[in-house]
């Protein structure tokens, strides 16, 4: 039952996809999508137009030759000469025109539609005049060909209906009602349907790939931005805690933020002593200097967004300052469009604000605000540290310690290392017996880092339940360090069994963004020597370092998750290619199967005309299959989805298999194929199937671009270690021909996809015919595969000449084994 339902849903999806191949829900850039499709059409257009143009001129010429006499002109040859000739000239003219002033992509669909119409008219006129059913085979090719090349459904449907309709009228009213004509109606109907399926599948494939490409680009950009934010945060953390000169630290932070994020202006304002004004203390560029020198200030609660933030102690993110009544414009920074102002607070104590301005409206996302809030916390701590430690001696000692911790903070993302260093450094300036960093987890405190605990006590296993009025609650309420001179006098003191008795104690809250207290730094002495206020201040500086480390670890975690998502997306794409290949191959396989059955049918075999037609369809289907396979290979290479299986591969047998594959084609073209100098036992590590594909495309080209009677040579030699830059050596394989050669200026271009040099013969021509063009993917696929092996593909040819035939040689150089694949996870994610 449920199976039926699943199948029903699947069929429904397939049918919907066929009826409206261009329709896709979801969030993507529709304009970019249309443009991408138009570019695909445009890529194939130029070659198709030239090829068809030349073909028509050629046809016009053959008709001209067939005109018996001028006085008694054949009824068909003269008009056909005219129609073919005019079409050829129009197409060649169009090709010349597009090569001078390139065609705008928005006309691509119309142009290819009109070209299709022109071809259709030629075929129809010919059929109409000659009434030769054989000519209808061109209609099959037209349907399948335009199904492949058209990416606009209305154009495809219009062309098919028009051509099919006119043909049908001719067959009904003009042609004799022979079985051939009647059978042809079915054949054409079927090929129109298959052409449509190919069309719909192709449109959907391109659209889905484009949607995925867009999504990936978006995610990558977002990720890059986040990575920069995180780096800046870490760098700021290092600066703020190592420099105790307030003005210097403020200016450096402002410049760093402006430069890294590309904002228009960054400033820091501090509360003056009266508590009534926010005074500019640091700012970027000449505007910043000017504001500081002028002593620029804004009244708290009255002037500007800055005044508002100082009063309400809340972040203000203004998307468009021109619409905000609070905004006060300053001449020297007049291009501001959006502004982000954050309070700088330690505990409940407001120190100032951080002001970031952008020339773009809506420049700040929610993510940005979160990052800046964490930055503001660090800046606030820096200001406080600088204000507390004015004494020269403690300043030097402290700055040394803090510098060390902050260096660790910027060099390692390992939370344990940083937290341990925090405790170790603190111990050098504040003596204690036991110290720990405790985080709140539900109703418990757990130890995440410890120092001085007796061996075997396993501090990270210790959990302390939070009680209603214990020291931790007191800390949370006051938001400040707590000193307990003698714990034996506190009835609520919780002694952890197994640890030596504590006498004096000090706790410092770990404060994070939004003044949230996430835990505490706990220091214990086993002697009744109370901690002093100054030591509490020192410990506070280290506690804030620990809080920053914890915060960065959190941000880092988010980043790692984002990478994971990106990897998932990649996997989806690879799944999709598998599905698409299946969808495309199915209709073609059907076409192949049925046409093969037709060629075996006794009735058809007895009629040479029908047999020729059936064989034509069969050959066309095989060719289509190969083209689709090539396209999928290309899609895999393009999206780095080529999966290679490296196994020891014998080069000699690769060459032998290639030679056997082409034996028939070589015979037909009266060429010779020679295997030369393949040393025995030449074995490399590679993917034999993929490498066979490389040799297949190279040899196919060699046969194609060599005139009848020419010679193709395959050979290989071992490469010594160091040769071609391969440390372990490898192998060089060559495919040499005595063909038309390649002009020097094209020798690097031919490896790009869809590239073809010079004139191109008709696309549907036989695949090993002299100069018969393919889709222009062979060399691009070969290069993709060779690259994936860490090898090199190159060509040598004295030049292009169809008379002297200088020939070309393609060299495939492969390393003995592929270079060890280092996964490129940028920013060290997933370590
Ligand atoms: P195609 O499907 O057109 O053969 P390829 O990517 O295989 O596409 O080749 C690109 C172009 O490189 C060809 O159109 C042809 O002009 C040129 N080319 C490739 N191999 C040879 C060769 N052996 N001799 C001359 N020209 C070649």
Boltz pocket constraint, residues with backbone or C-beta under 6 A from the ligand:
constraints:
  - pocket:
      binder: B
      contacts: [[A, 697], [A, 698], [A, 701], [A, 702], [A, 705], [A, 737], [A, 739], [A, 740], [A, 741], [A, 742], [A, 750], [A, 752], [A, 755], [A, 756], [A, 757], [A, 758], [A, 772], [A, 773], [A, 774], [A, 775], [A, 776], [A, 777], [A, 778], [A, 779], [A, 780], [A, 808]]
      max_distance: 6.0
